[in-house]
Amino acid sequence: MISEKRDKILLGVKKSRGMLDKIEKMLTEGSYCADIAQQINATIGLLRNANATLLENHLQTCWVSKISSGDPKAISEFSEEVMQIWSVTQRN
């Protein structure tokens, strides 16, 4: 994994964890629903960005390796894998 991307993903995950703790506290304390929803949406955004960065890293590292191998089966399997990941990413 590219270290800069790993650091960016890790930061997003850590921020998300902190926000989830905040959301849990807000729910326990009975905070205003719209405020909780805003925090949930912000957390989802952080995780989506982390996931996009991870997929970008995967393409920049693993994809290059598979293409360089010249193995048609490995390339096809990798393409299917990426499309499956992308499909899940696009779900609401």
N, C-alpha and C positions, 0 to 999 in steps of 0.2 A: 504494500500500500504506500502511496505517495505520502510522505510525512506531513506536508502542508494540508493535504485533504483529510488525513487522519485527525489532525489537530482541530480542523474546522468541524468535522463530524462529532468529535468528542465534546467540543464546546457546546454544540447544539444539543447533544444528549444531556449534558450536565445542566444546561439552562432549562431544558424540558423537565428534568427531574425536579428541579427547584420550583418550577411553575406548577407541577402536579401536586407538590406538597402544599403550595399556596392554595390551589383549587380545593384540595381536601379540607384545609382549614376553613376556607370560605364556606364550604358546604356545611361543615360542622357548626359554624357560627351563624348560619342562616343568612348569609350575605345576599344582596340583591341579585336576582337571577341573571339579569343582563350583564352584570359585572362578571359573574362566574362564566357565562357564555363567552364573553370577550377573552377571558384568560384561557379557556379551552381552545378557542380559535387560534390564539397566539401560539399555544403549545403545539397544535396541529401544524401550524405554519413552520415552526422550528423543526419539527420532525420530518416534514415533507422536504425541507431544504437539506437536512442531513441525509435523507434517503437519495435525493437527486445528486448530491455530492458523492455519495458512495457509488451510485451507478456510474457516474462520470469517471470515477477512479477505476472502477471495474473495466470500463471500456478502454481507458488509457493504459492499463497494465495487462490484464488477462486477455483482452481482445487482441492486442498487439502480439502477444505470445502465441495465441491460437492461429492467427493469420500467418505468422512467421513460420509456423510448423508446416504449413502446406497440406495438412491432413484434412481432406474434404469432410470426413465424418466429424472430426473435432470442431471444425468451423461451423458445420450445420447444427451440431448440438449446442454450441455456444450461442448461435443466433436464436435458437429456440428458447434457451435459458433467458436471454436478455428480453425477448418478446414476452415471456411469461412474467418476468419481474415488472416490465413496463405496464403490462395489462393490469396487474394488481395495483401498481402505483396510480393508475388513472381512475380507479374506482373511487366513488365518493364516500 
